[in-house]
Amino acid sequence: MGKDVTSASYTREQRQQYREKVRADLDVFGRMLGESSFEFDRQLTGMEIELNLVDDDYGPRMANEDVLAAIEDPEYQTELARYNIEFNLPPQPLPGTAALDLEGHLRDSLNVAERRSREVGAHILMIGILPTVMPEHFEADWMSANTRYRALNDAVLAARGEDIELAIEGVSGERVDTYADSLAPESACTSVQLHLQVEPHHFAAHWNAAQILAGPQLAVGANSPYFFGRQLWHETRIELFTQAADTRSVELRNQGVRPRVFFGERWITSIFDLFEENVRYFPALLPEMTDEDPVAVLDAGGVPRLEELKLHNGTVYRWNRPIYDIVGGRPHLRVENRVLPAGPSIIDVMANSAFYYGALRMLASDDRPAWTRMSFSAAEENFFSGARDGIESRMFWPDRGDVPATELVLRHLLPLAHEGLRRWGVAPEVRDRYLSVIEGRCLNGQNGASWQIEAVRRFEERGLARPVALREMLRAYAAQMHENLPVHLWGLP
């Protein structure tokens, strides 16, 4: 959800003071990277899953306060829109059979949450974009009651100085071309966020590796082909989020000003590079101040919170985001992978995470890293190819050239993921359970996006109008999601 704020508006003086404080935080952070002892006794992972709330007819159910009250579990929190909630898991180890325990916890928790949600007329759905969300759903009271969301909405619109333009053309020829007067379309984007604790001197290798892995992640994990009822990209969430959170006017885009939703533009040599880019390129959206003197805290032997730097970082939406935090009184660094959509099922979420963590470990530790043998722009092109074309995409890879994404995954990245998980100490039965799901998608060409597209096509061939076809597709989707079937085994209606 992000850090709460106390104000929805800020003065010019506050913005100037905030800029100075963020720069002071950055200087202290640079010192800490060379002087401080970062928490790394046991490398942990973390996961957040954003969820949609739907009614009995699979339209958005604007009732997250009622649902959260019914669930009564601190692992669940609000998200931007009233039809969204977020499920936050505590840090987890990877070795052994820990992933099976995590899968069991996820299933049990979501089953309880679904049962309690029904008591207030809602159901929980894991999907990258809820296809039945339409413009009219954002005309009433759609935003969650949180000052941060209101402040962020107002800041983005004020920075643009005009309504947000949405112009997305799909591979099918369908398109969305409209304007929004709020961040409401951003709320349609629901994701799974994967965290990995990293030592400072290994951060750059892990971030660079995560960047080159982002394209293949999207290719096999795409699950967002519809928005406002139109068939667009296989992972429309990528382009929708980019446009919906864009603080730039057309003129600033034409000048080459960087977007807030940012893949990046170069390989890095330190986590400092990313925070320094944030400070250099991106104006503050939420200039919330604390009274901490980070220099004094560090000089006294303490650990600065660096709240201004952290809050600013939270308003620059990198697909692989650097995280600074404090754990047990010691500083702590993480890579937050924000590439994947939610769903389709718990086992699919676990498979996506296993593929990511396993392949990342091997790519980051390679003696001749792949990112030293390909341009950054090639990684970015792979990323957008995966988002646009999903499991049908093609990608460039060093020593392999331009190949189908499924071939790249099957012949190169899946073996890496198996070996990476082995080195993590992950049990063989866990590796086989989850990575066989990725293999199955590649072999039969079915992931969440391709299943949704084919299901809707079949319903339309039977004479159903698109809105009805989408609701019937979601009905079949929800049934198989709750059975915890991997999506490559889902039957088509």
N, C-alpha and C positions, 0 to 999 in steps of 0.2 A: 504493500500500500504506500510506503514512503513515510517520511517523518512528518508529523503533524506540525502545523503552523498556527500562530495565534491571531494573525491579522489577514484581512482580505485585500488590503491596499497599503501602499507604502509611499513615503515622501521622496523627493529628489535627494535630500540630504541622507536619508537612510540608504539609498542606493549607492551613493558615493562612499559612505562609511563601510558598507558591505563589501564593495570592491576592494577597499584597502584591507579589510579583515581577511578576505579570501586569499589575497596575495600574501599576507602574513602567514596564514595557515599553510600555504603552498611552500613557503621558505622553510617553515618548521618541518613539514613533511619531508622535504629534501634532506634536512639534517638527520631526521629519524631513520631514513633508509640507510644511512651510513653509520649511525651511532647506536640505534636501539635494538633490543632483542625482541624479535617478533614471535608470537605464539605459533608453535609448530610441533608440539609434543606428539600429536597424533593427527594425521591428515584426515579431515572430515569433508563430507559432502552435504549439500542441503538442497531442498526442493520446495518450490511454491507452485501451486496449480490454481489458475483463475477459472472460475466456473460460471455458467449461465443458469439463471432461474427461468423456468418456463411454466405456463399454465397447462391445463388439460388438453388444450388444442395446439400446444407447442409454439405459442407466441410468447414474447417476453413477459415475465411476471415481475412487475415493479414492487418488490416486497422484501428487499434484503434485510431491513431492520426486523421485520416480523420473523423471517427465516432464522436470522442469527439468534434472536431471543428464544426461538423454539429449539435450536440446536444446542445452545448453552455449552459451547466448547471454545476455549481461547485460541485453538488452532485455526479457527475460522474468523475472518475479518471482512469489513466492507471493501468494496472496490468502487471505481469511479461512478458507475451507473447503478441504479436501484435494482436492476435485474442481474447484477454481478455480485459474487462473493469470492474470497480468496482463501485457499487452504494452505497454511504454512506448516511445514514439517520441521521438527528440531534437527540439529546437525546429526549426521549418521556416519558410521564407518563403512567402508566398502568390503573388507576382507571376509572370507568364509561365506556363510549363508545369510549375511545381514540383509541382503537385498530381498530375500524371500520373506524375512520378517517384516521388512518395510512394505512389501506388496500386501501382505496380510493386514498390516495396520491400515494401509490406504483403503483397502476394500471394506474392512470392518467400519472404519470411520465414515466413509462415504455412504455405506448402507444405512448407518444410524442417521446421518444427516438427511438422507433422502426420506427416510421414514418420518422423521420429525418435520421436514419441510412440507410433506403432504398434509399435515395437520393444519397448515395455514394456506393450503391451496396452491402449493408450488412443487416443482420437480427440479432436480439438478441434472444438468447436461454438460458434458465435457466435449467441447467442439471449438475450433479456432475462431469461427465467426458464426453466430446464430443466424441462419439464413432467413428467418421470418422477421427479423428486425427491419422495420420500414421507417421512412421519414416521419410519419405521423406519430410514431412512438416517442419521438423527441420533442413534440410540440407541447407536452404537459410537463409535469414535475418528474424529470427523469434522473436528476443528479442526486447522489447520496449526500446525506447531511453531514458534511465534513468541511471545515474551513479551508483545508488544504486544497480540496477540489475546486471550490469556488474561487480561491485566490489564483490557482493555476489557470483555470478557465479564463478569468479576467485578464491575467497577464499575457497569455498567448494572443487573445483577441486584440489587446492594446498594442502589443508589439507588431502585429500585422497591420493594424489600422483599418481592417476591412474583413469581410466574411471569409471563411475558409473555403477554398475551391477544391472540389473533389472531381478528378477527371481520370478514370481508370478504364482502359479498354482491355477486354479479355481475349484469350486466344480463340474463343468461339466467335468473336465479332460483336458480342454484346458489350455494352458499356454503361458506366455510371458517369453522368456529367451534371453536377449540381453544386450548390453552395450550402454551407452550414454556418449558423450564427453562434455556435458553441462547440465545445470539445466532444459533444455527444457521439459523433461517428467513431472517435477513438475508443469509446467504451465497447464497441463491437469486437475489438481485438482481444481475445483471451488466450493466454499463453501458459507454457510451463517454463519455469526459470530454474536452471540448474546451477548450483554453487559448488566451487571447488577451492578449498584452502590451499594457498601457494606460498612458498618461501619467496622473499623479495628478489633474490638473485636468480630465481627460476620463473619469475612472473612473465617476463617478456616472451620467453619460449612458449609458455602455455597460452598466452594471448594470441601470439602469431599463429600457433597451431589451431586454436579455436577459430580464427578467422578463415583459414583455408578449409576447415571442416564444415563451416556454416553452409556452403552450397550443397554438399552431399546430405547434410542433416535435413535440409528442406526438401530435397528430392525424394527421400524415402519417407519423410514424416509429414508432408503437406496434408492439411485437413481444413482448408478455408476457401472453397471454390465459389461461394455465393455471398453477395452483399447487396442489400436492398432488392433481393429477389433476382439479381442478375448473375449469370455465370461469368466470372472474370478470371483471375489467375488461379492456379491450383493452390497457392498460398497467398490469397489476396490480402491477408492481414499485414504482410510486409509493406506493400505499397499504400494500403489504406492508412496504416499508422504513420508512415512517412508524411503523407499529405495532411492528415487530420491534425497532427501536432506541429505543422510547419509555421514558424513565426515570421517567415519571409514574405514580403510582397512579391509580385511578379518582377518588379524592377530589381529587387535585391537578388532574386534567383538568377536573373539575367547577368548580374554582376559577378556571379560565382560565389556569393556568400554561402557558407556552410549551413546545412540544415540541422535542426536539433536532433532529429532521428538520423543517426550518423553511423555508417558502416566504418568510416575511417578513411585514411588516404595514404598510409605508409606503414611499413613494418616498424616495430618499436624496439628499443634496446633496454627500456626500463619502464616500470609502472609510472614513474614520474612524467614520462612523455605524455601520457594520456591526461593526467591531471593538469599539466602545464598547458596542453591544448585547450582544455575546458576553460581555463582562466583567460587565456589569450583571445579565444575566438567567440565565446558565448556570453552575452550580457545576462545579468541575473534576472530570473523570473520571480523568485521568492526571496527577497533580501531580508531574511529573518536573522536577527543578531542575538548573540549571547554575550555574556560579560567575561568569557574566558580570555586570559592573556596567554596564548600558546607558547610564546617565548619564555615567559616566567615559569610556566608549568614544566617545560622541558628542562630549563636550567636548574630547577629545583629537584630534578630526578623523577618527575612525574610523567604520566602519559597524557598528552593533550587529546581532547575529544575531537578537535578540528571540525566542529559542527557546521560552520559556514562552508567549508570545503566539501563536506559530505552532502549537505543539502544542495549545493550547486551541482555537484556530480549527479545527483538524483534527478536533475532537470535537463540533463544531456543524455539522450536515449540511444546509447550505443547498443548494437546487437550483442556485443561482448563487452560488458561494462566492468571497469575496475572498482573494487570495493575496499574501503578502509574501515575497520571497526575495532572495537576493544573487547577482548575476551579474557576473563579472569585477571583483569588489570594489566594485560599486555596487548600491544598492538597486533593486528591481524589483517591479512590481505586475502582477498578472494577474487577469482574470475567468476562473474555472473553471466551465464549463457542464456540469452533471451530470444533465441532463434526459433524455438519450437512452438507450435500451436498446442493447445490443450487437446487431450483425447488421442484416438477415439475411445480406448478402453484403458483400464489400469495396467494391464499387461503390455499394451502398446506404449504407454508412458514409461514403464520400466525398461522396455526394450530400447526405446530411444535414448534413455539415460545411460544404459549399459554400453550401447554403441558409442556414444559421445565420450564417456569416461575412458573406455578402453582404447579407442583410437587416439584420443588426445594424449594419453600417456606416452604412446609410442611415437607419435609425431613430434611431441615436445622434447623427447630425449634422443632423437635421431642425430647421429654424428654429422650427417649431411642433410640438414633440415630442408623439407620441401619448399618452404618459403624463401630460401636462398636461391632456388632454381626456378622460381616463377615470379612474375610481376605482381604487385599488389592489385593492379587493375584486373588481372586475370582472376584473382580470388574474388573480387567484387563482381565480375561478370558471371562467375559460377554461382554466386549467391543469388543474383537476380534471375539467372536461368532456372535455378532450383525453385525459386518462388513462382515464376511465371509458368513453367512447364511441368513442375513436379516430377513424378516418377518417369516421365517421358523426356526429361531434359538431357542435354549433353554438356560435358564439362571438360575443361583442359586440366591435365595433370602432368607434372614433369615426367619425362621418359615414356609417357603413354600417349601424349598428344590429345586430340579431341575425341572423346569416347562417350558412349552412353553412360549416364550416371549409374544405372544398375550394374553395368559391367565394372565400373570403377569400384563400386561398393563390394560386389561379390568377389572380385579377383584380388583386390588390394586392401581395401579398408576393413572388411570383415576379418580377414586373417590378422591384421594389426590389432583390431579390437579384442579378438580372442587372446592374443599374446599380452596385450596391455592389461586386461583383466586378470590373466594368470599372474602377471608380475605384481598386481595389487594384492594377490592372495585370494582372489575370488574363487569359490569352489567350482569344479567342473560342471556340476549339474546346474548351477546358476548361469554360467556362461552359455551353456547349451540352450537352456530355457529361453533366455532373452534374445540372444543373437540369432537363434533359429527363426525368430519372428521377423527380423530384418531381412534375413535370407529369403523367407517366404514371400515377403512383399516384392523383392526384386525378381524372384523367379516367376511369379504369376502376374506381376504388373499391377497389383492392387494395394493402394494405401487409402487413407481416409478420404482424400480429395477425389481420387478416381472412382471410389465406391459411391460417393455422393452424386457425382455427375452421372454415372451410369444408372443409378436408382431413379433419379429425377427423369432421365431420358425415358426410361421404361414406363414410368407413371404417365408421362406426357403422351407417349405413344398410345396409351389406353384412353386418351381423350381428356385427361385431367388438366385443368389450367395450372399455370406455374405456381400460384400461391398454394393451391391444394396439393400439388405434387410435392412441394417443399415440406408441407406439414406431414404428409404421408411418409416421405423419406425419413423425416426426423422420428416418426413413430417406430419405424423399422430400425433406425439407428439406435434409439434409446434401448430397445429390447435387447439388442446384441451387446451394447455397451454394458448393460447390467449383468449379462451372462459372463462378462470378462473374457469374451472371445477376442483373439487377436484379429485385426481388421482384414488381414489377407485371407482369413477363413470365413469372413462374413458372406452369408448368402444374399443374393439380390432378390428383391420383391418381384 
